[in-house]
Amino acid sequence: MTSSPSTELHLANVTKKFAAFTAVDDLTLTVPQGSFFALLGPSGCGKTTTLRMVAGLEEPTSGKVLLGGVDIAHKRPYQRPVNTVFQSYALFPHLNIFDNVAFGLRRRGVKSRDIRTQVGEMLDLVQLAGLGARRPAQLSGGQQQRVALARALINRPQVLLLDEPLGALDLKLRRQMQIELKRIQTEVGITFLHVTHDQEEAMWMADTVAVMNAGRIEQLGAPADMYEFPATAYVANFLGQSNLLSATVTGRAGDDLTLDVGGTRFAAPASRARSAQGNVFLGVRPEKVQLAPAGTALPDGHVGIDSVVTDTCYAGVSTEYLLRTPWGQQLSAFSANAQAGGPLAPNTPVVAFWHPSHSFVLHRAPGNQPTDGYELPDNLPAGTR
Ligand SMILES: Nc1ncnc2c1ncn2[C@@H]1O[C@H](COP(=O)(O)OP(=O)(O)OP(=O)(O)O)[C@@H](O)[C@H]1O
């Protein structure tokens, strides 16, 4: 099963206002045909409103929603070749699973023999073969979400919209369904536009992730590219965790930038700098930070900061160490628990070091300090900072 050619989804300068409040702000974005595309951002950033404008559940205040080059912004939801899977499943409780999935085909007047074949194929695809006679209440949450998926896919939409579809599932089931969703998308080849506030989920599943902030796209790209080289402090903090050290660029020689960080000279590759002058953040992910006893000579080419352990957070596969630099900034380092040696006790002096190629340099607005008032949005979900 593949979608027809030229079903690229394109939003052109789309704005949505609710009275004086702008929920989506002049948003332009292209979702390539057949891709798995995630809209990611904290609660209230406008991702569901964007999805609802594609579904036809909200009308844009201005701008175009083009599907295969046709502006669908003012079409009724049922006139659009899109379907939506909601977090709440939205199944018909009085119909069995077969009839729930067959619903769209019956409305279109498809012959019963074809309905039997297509529903059978669809139940196979979502691994629910044999459960067609059950009612939704007789299925688990994960199974009900598979039914919702089958029901949405059976009409072969050009775009499938997924609004936090796994939000009601526990963590283990959520992981299973993430793998399943990815497999199903690859198999059917239909464009999936997936809304989530879960950064790991977006990175696991999507080919392209768009990080939204206050109705706008802050950065868009392949998950690994964005994680390794975020464009802004907001993205660096929303997509995983980052250490952002306030720094000033003091010079450049070829591909090397020299930075002053708390009075210490640091190097960073200019090719990994979004800003190469003035006030910047020197960024490094906690898993790239290694620890050694204070006074240890650093491996060749590495840069490091003498620090003190202030806290340890054991998390099974790894331990997160919170460290304090001599100038009072907090640093975080992840250490795999497979490594030899026990956990470092609080107050242990260490050197935190990394290779400059693992760092990145971001623009820093005047007065924007990560430890003494760097402003993250209030509404970041638990586990992000
Ligand atoms: N019908 C509405 N009337 C007024 N304001 C609305 C309406 N729908 C959404 N908003 C506001 O628009 C902003 C964006 O909402 P939206 O639901 O798109 O955010 P979201 O990023 O999907 O958040 P969540 O993950 O919590 O669903 C929010 O501030 C919300 O309160």
Ligand as a Chemical Component Dictionary entry (heavy atoms), coordinates in Angstrom:
data_LIG
# 
_chem_comp.id                   LIG 
_chem_comp.type                 NON-POLYMER 
_chem_comp.pdbx_formal_charge   0 
_chem_comp.three_letter_code    LIG 
# 
loop_
_chem_comp_atom.comp_id 
_chem_comp_atom.atom_id 
_chem_comp_atom.alt_atom_id 
_chem_comp_atom.type_symbol 
_chem_comp_atom.charge 
_chem_comp_atom.model_Cartn_x 
_chem_comp_atom.model_Cartn_y 
_chem_comp_atom.model_Cartn_z 
_chem_comp_atom.pdbx_ordinal 
LIG N1  N1  N 0 -10.179 27.083 21.284 1  
LIG C1  C1  C 0 -9.254  27.817 21.914 2  
LIG N2  N2  N 0 -9.565  29.022 22.452 3  
LIG C2  C2  C 0 -8.628  29.790 23.066 4  
LIG N3  N3  N 0 -7.318  29.432 23.190 5  
LIG C3  C3  C 0 -6.955  28.249 22.688 6  
LIG C4  C4  C 0 -7.892  27.380 22.022 7  
LIG N4  N4  N 0 -7.212  26.276 21.617 8  
LIG C5  C5  C 0 -5.938  26.438 22.019 9  
LIG N5  N5  N 0 -5.780  27.627 22.652 10 
LIG C6  C6  C 0 -4.534  28.140 23.214 11 
LIG O1  O1  O 0 -3.545  28.130 22.199 12 
LIG C7  C7  C 0 -2.284  27.756 22.742 13 
LIG C8  C8  C 0 -1.768  26.555 21.968 14 
LIG O2  O2  O 0 -2.600  25.448 22.265 15 
LIG P1  P1  P 0 -2.279  24.000 21.670 16 
LIG O3  O3  O 0 -3.337  23.071 22.162 17 
LIG O4  O4  O 0 -2.072  24.086 20.221 18 
LIG O5  O5  O 0 -0.898  23.692 22.384 19 
LIG P2  P2  P 0 -0.094  22.341 22.434 20 
LIG O6  O6  O 0 1.306   22.708 22.135 21 
LIG O7  O7  O 0 -0.713  21.322 21.587 22 
LIG O8  O8  O 0 -0.219  21.960 23.951 23 
LIG P3  P3  P 0 -0.666  20.565 24.620 24 
LIG O9  O9  O 0 0.503   19.644 24.487 25 
LIG O10 O10 O 0 -0.937  20.940 26.051 26 
LIG O11 O11 O 0 -1.894  20.097 23.893 27 
LIG C9  C9  C 0 -2.507  27.461 24.215 28 
LIG O12 O12 O 0 -2.124  28.605 24.961 29 
LIG C10 C10 C 0 -3.996  27.239 24.313 30 
LIG O13 O13 O 0 -4.493  27.620 25.581 31 
# 
loop_
_chem_comp_bond.comp_id 
_chem_comp_bond.atom_id_1 
_chem_comp_bond.atom_id_2 
_chem_comp_bond.value_order 
_chem_comp_bond.pdbx_ordinal 
LIG N1  C1  SING 1  
LIG C1  N2  SING 2  
LIG C1  C4  DOUB 3  
LIG N2  C2  DOUB 4  
LIG C2  N3  SING 5  
LIG N3  C3  DOUB 6  
LIG C3  C4  SING 7  
LIG C3  N5  SING 8  
LIG C4  N4  SING 9  
LIG N4  C5  DOUB 10 
LIG C5  N5  SING 11 
LIG N5  C6  SING 12 
LIG C6  O1  SING 13 
LIG C6  C10 SING 14 
LIG O1  C7  SING 15 
LIG C7  C8  SING 16 
LIG C7  C9  SING 17 
LIG C8  O2  SING 18 
LIG O2  P1  SING 19 
LIG P1  O3  DOUB 20 
LIG P1  O4  SING 21 
LIG P1  O5  SING 22 
LIG O5  P2  SING 23 
LIG P2  O6  DOUB 24 
LIG P2  O7  SING 25 
LIG P2  O8  SING 26 
LIG O8  P3  SING 27 
LIG P3  O9  DOUB 28 
LIG P3  O10 SING 29 
LIG P3  O11 SING 30 
LIG C9  O12 SING 31 
LIG C9  C10 SING 32 
LIG C10 O13 SING 33 
# 
